[in-house]
Amino acid sequence: MRLVRLVAAVMVATAVLGAVGFAQAKLKVGFIYVGPIGDYGWSHAHNLGRLIVERDLGVETVYVESVPEGEVETYIDQLVRQGCNVIFTTSFGFMDGTLAAAQRYPNVIFAHCSGFKRAPNLATYMADFYQVYYLNGLMAGALTKTGKVGYVGAFPIPEVKRHISAFTIGVREVNPNATVHVRWIYEWFNPAAAKEATEALIAEGCDVFAFTEDSPTVVQVAAEKGFPSFGHYSPMYDFAPNHVVSGQIVHWEEIYVDFLGKVKAGEYTAKNLANVDYWWLLSQKAVELGAKSGMPVNPVFEGALKAYIVDHPVFGRISVYDLVFVRLAQMGNPGITFDPFEGPVYDRKGGLQVPAGHWMSYDALITMEWAVEGVVGPWPGEP
């Protein structure tokens, strides 16, 4: 099933009725972050998007950082008292609290990042990386010498599981016997735990690294041992210029500017958001492949990736370097012609999850609990 799911249609009549208030009122926009803005990962990237909103739209913004997921309603209350009439909550664990607050504040516009629960005044949005993780996986599979690739995971939620599986599909497309070894740290931002997990993976024989943790720790620890790695959410090239191969870079501003522009225009109101869900990928320019912006592949690794030739079932003999850019073009153009979860895809227990000729649906992706073949390590919630 082709995955082209952008902003859902909104009810024009309702939009017209509710447009005048927000179109005429001055917007004050609040952002709630799960980590510190200096984490150089998830929250840092959201905050860059906030700053671009201020610059490009001229709206007033405020933010709260390092908010425990169970306390989001308290901070929403504070932002409402401060006069915020649009509030973005930016962690999966904020979902239920945001929904409850939206019901208590029906005249405030809310948008929740990475979740799936909506209401008349609550939209959802996500700039998702699973396509980019797959591309990183292609490179990781070519660069590992031991056949063991390490992955430091934050929480075992569907988003992170989806990314690890897409990464593993890429690894094994070019290196069928390679495995991806996962260590969970149960924190979004914990450099000490990330360091310990990376060192443990190195002790297991892993020699290439990817991760979901909101600091450059994994990149730095891997570089100290001479191992390549892939950045996460923010550009991490500067932390290890000779060891960061590529990574995932997010452009939250693409969503924030679009969403708030429609609020200012009166198109989005506190009464018509129940079907508004941004699921923006490479083709919407919400995410980017790169060690840093404009550098899809670190030149330090171009030679090795060009020298690694595979007999590909679709493209014949092709270097991994060229394969990365072919796949990037297939997924980056508006008419998407490839998806990492194109069937047949089996889980690591041997079960067929995606039949041949099919793609995973949006709903299947955002609720994904199983692991693909090649993932090694604990997998809480595995069916």
Secondary structure, DSSP 8 states (H G I E B T S, - for coil): ------S----HHHHHHHHHHHHHS--EEEEE-SS-GGGSSHHHHHHHHHHHHHHHH--EEEEE-S--GGGHHHHHHHHHHTT-SEEEE-SGGGHHHHHHHHHH-TTSEEEEES----BTTEEEEEE--HHHHHHHHHHHHHH-SSSEEEEEES---HHHHHHHHHHHHHHHHH-TT-EEEEEE-S-SS-HHHHHHHHHHHHHTT--EEEE-SSSSHHHHHHHHTT--EEE-SS--GGG-TTTEEEEEEE-HHHHHHHHHHHHHTTSS-TTS-TT-EEEE-GGGTSEEESSBTTBSS-GGGHHHHHH-EEEETTTEEEEHHHHHHHHHHHHHSSS----TT-S-EEBTTS-EEE-TT----HHHHHT----BTTEES--TT--
